[in-house]
Amino acid sequence: MPVYLGIDTSNYTTSAAVYDRSSGRVEQVKRLLEVRSGERGLRQSEALFQHTRALPKLVEEVCRKAPPPYAAVGVSARPRDAEGSYMPCFLAGVSAARAAAAAAGISCLFFSHQCGHIAAALYSAGRLDLIGREFIAFHVSGGTTEALLVGYDADRLLSCRIIGGTLDLNAGQVIDRVGVMMGLDFPCGPALEKLALCSERTYKLRPSVRGGDCSLSGVENQCRALLERGEAKEDVARFCLESVCAALDHMAGAALTEYGAHDIVFSGGVMSNRIIRTALTARYSAFFAEPAFSCDNAVGIAVLTGIKSEM
């Protein structure tokens, strides 16, 4: 039975998943890393320690849900498929995956965290058929805000070329900084969305853009100014999320103008936001991962492992 184990140890989430290639079903478990109240992130050394502590229990849990034997193990070994792309937090997953594969006498396959996000979105949207075809993908999170022209790569399955991005802060960084500014716990996305949905304000926004790129640092400054003027937190949250949406809207339009009609897939934790998702779906008929597959997860890695192993 072709069943595959995937592991991902990103900046803020430890995750493991099993993918059954025959049925298409997945089982996944994940745990957010702990960030102290008022802080805006973790040092890599602390993230690596938390991953090392959490990963054995999560692998045990996913193995109970979908027991071995597995045909192969896959793991996110780097943030992106680019020279010099590296973060220490991925070492925890690589060590566990290599040890598990060696003990079981099976292959260990290595992918990027970014490709895992895109694959999870394709799986969730029922569009794995796009692997092998050219499409546009967005990876939008606390660590990345990029528009990508995605093609086929015989080794990695997905080849990603950056065609747009942020010139300063990432979308997730802006959301978290504004949330912490308002006293929310990090990561702030879900709580900021909940606040924004209570607002009845609408905004006409002109994003700060240059070609296919955007600048988001001004959004943080504008939100701080709104709060200092006494604007309601609900309205500031709405302004923040609609500003991010306006920037992504511009990037998507620029990509389609430059490269012509393509399917568009949105991935990454920020894309689980209902306000942003609703607006971009209506405008572009784009594909989105369900929230469980938008935030950091190992499902995409397990899926890529299954597809690559059976080629």
Backbone hydrogen bonds, N-H to C=O, Kabsch-Sander energy under -0.5 kcal/mol:
donor,donor_aa,acceptor,acceptor_aa,energy
3,V,1,M,-1.3
4,Y,19,Y,-2.4
5,L,72,A,-2.0
6,G,17,A,-3.3
7,I,74,G,-1.6
8,D,15,S,-2.5
10,S,13,T,-1.7
14,T,31,R,-2.7
15,S,8,D,-2.4
16,A,29,V,-2.5
17,A,6,G,-2.4
18,V,27,E,-2.8
19,Y,4,Y,-2.7
20,D,25,R,-2.8
21,R,2,P,-2.3
21,R,19,Y,-0.8
22,S,2,P,-0.5
24,G,20,D,-2.6
27,E,18,V,-2.1
29,V,16,A,-2.7
31,R,14,T,-2.6
33,L,12,Y,-2.6
39,E,36,R,-2.3
47,A,43,R,-2.3
48,L,44,Q,-2.8
49,F,45,S,-1.9
50,Q,46,E,-2.4
51,H,47,A,-2.5
52,T,48,L,-2.4
53,R,49,F,-1.9
54,A,50,Q,-2.4
55,L,51,H,-2.9
58,L,54,A,-1.8
59,V,55,L,-2.7
60,E,56,P,-2.3
61,E,57,K,-2.2
62,V,58,L,-2.5
63,C,59,V,-2.1
64,R,60,E,-1.4
65,K,61,E,-1.7
66,A,62,V,-2.4
71,A,3,V,-3.4
72,A,3,V,-0.6
73,V,107,S,-2.5
74,G,5,L,-2.9
75,V,109,L,-1.9
76,S,7,I,-1.8
77,A,75,V,-0.6
77,A,111,F,-2.9
78,R,111,F,-0.7
82,A,80,R,-1.6
85,S,82,A,-2.3
86,Y,84,G,-0.6
90,F,87,M,-1.5
91,L,88,P,-2.1
92,A,89,C,-0.8
93,G,89,C,-0.6
94,V,90,F,-2.2
95,S,91,L,-2.5
96,A,92,A,-1.9
97,A,93,G,-2.8
98,R,94,V,-2.6
99,A,95,S,-2.0
100,A,96,A,-2.4
101,A,97,A,-2.5
102,A,98,R,-2.4
103,A,99,A,-2.3
104,A,100,A,-1.7
105,G,101,A,-1.1
106,I,101,A,-2.2
107,S,71,A,-0.6
109,L,73,V,-2.9
111,F,75,V,-2.5
113,H,78,R,-3.0
114,Q,79,P,-2.1
116,G,112,S,-1.9
117,H,113,H,-2.0
118,I,114,Q,-2.1
119,A,115,C,-2.6
120,A,116,G,-2.3
121,A,117,H,-2.0
122,L,118,I,-2.4
123,Y,119,A,-2.6
124,S,120,A,-2.6
125,A,121,A,-2.3
126,G,122,L,-0.5
126,G,123,Y,-1.1
127,R,122,L,-3.2
130,L,127,R,-2.0
131,I,128,L,-1.6
133,R,130,L,-2.7
135,F,150,V,-2.0
136,I,263,D,-2.7
137,A,148,L,-2.5
138,F,265,V,-2.8
139,H,146,E,-2.2
140,V,138,F,-0.6
140,V,267,S,-2.5
141,S,139,H,-0.5
141,S,144,T,-3.5
146,E,139,H,-2.0
147,A,164,G,-2.7
148,L,137,A,-3.1
149,L,161,R,-2.9
150,V,135,F,-3.1
150,V,148,L,-0.8
151,G,159,S,-2.5
153,D,157,L,-1.0
157,L,153,D,-2.5
158,L,156,R,-1.6
159,S,151,G,-2.0
161,R,149,L,-1.9
161,R,159,S,-0.5
162,I,160,C,-0.5
163,I,147,A,-3.0
164,G,147,A,-1.2
166,T,145,T,-1.2
167,L,214,C,-2.9
172,G,141,S,-2.2
174,V,170,N,-2.1
175,I,171,A,-2.2
176,D,172,G,-2.5
177,R,173,Q,-2.8
178,V,174,V,-2.5
179,G,175,I,-2.2
180,V,176,D,-2.8
181,M,177,R,-2.0
182,M,178,V,-1.1
182,M,179,G,-0.7
183,G,180,V,-1.8
184,L,179,G,-2.7
192,L,188,C,-2.8
193,E,189,G,-2.4
194,K,190,P,-2.1
195,L,191,A,-2.0
196,A,192,L,-2.6
197,L,193,E,-2.2
198,C,195,L,-1.6
199,S,196,A,-1.7
205,L,203,Y,-0.7
208,S,215,S,-0.6
209,V,207,P,-0.8
210,R,213,D,-2.1
213,D,210,R,-2.1
214,C,165,G,-2.4
215,S,208,S,-2.7
219,V,216,L,-1.0
220,E,216,L,-1.0
221,N,217,S,-1.6
222,Q,218,G,-2.6
223,C,219,V,-2.4
224,R,220,E,-2.1
225,A,221,N,-2.1
226,L,222,Q,-2.3
227,L,223,C,-2.3
228,E,224,R,-2.3
229,R,225,A,-1.4
230,G,227,L,-1.5
231,E,226,L,-2.4
236,V,232,A,-2.2
237,A,233,K,-2.7
238,R,234,E,-1.9
239,F,235,D,-2.5
240,C,236,V,-2.4
241,L,237,A,-2.3
242,E,238,R,-2.7
243,S,239,F,-1.9
244,V,240,C,-2.0
245,C,241,L,-2.3
246,A,242,E,-2.2
247,A,243,S,-1.8
248,L,244,V,-2.3
249,D,245,C,-2.5
250,H,246,A,-2.0
251,M,247,A,-2.2
252,A,248,L,-2.5
253,G,249,D,-2.4
254,A,250,H,-2.6
255,A,251,M,-2.2
256,L,252,A,-2.2
257,T,253,G,-2.1
258,E,254,A,-2.1
259,Y,255,A,-2.6
260,G,256,L,-1.8
265,V,136,I,-2.5
266,F,287,F,-2.9
267,S,138,F,-2.8
270,V,140,V,-1.6
271,M,140,V,-0.7
271,M,268,G,-1.4
272,S,269,G,-1.6
273,N,270,V,-1.8
277,R,273,N,-2.5
278,T,274,R,-2.5
279,A,275,I,-1.6
280,L,276,I,-2.3
281,T,277,R,-2.4
282,A,278,T,-1.8
283,R,279,A,-1.5
284,Y,280,L,-2.4
285,S,281,T,-2.2
286,A,280,L,-0.6
287,F,264,I,-2.8
289,A,266,F,-1.0
293,F,290,E,-2.4
294,S,290,E,-0.8
294,S,291,P,-0.8
295,C,291,P,-1.6
302,A,298,A,-2.2
303,V,299,V,-2.7
304,L,300,G,-2.6
305,T,301,I,-2.2
306,G,302,A,-2.1
307,I,303,V,-2.5
308,K,304,L,-2.8
309,S,305,T,-2.2
310,E,306,G,-1.2
311,M,308,K,-1.3
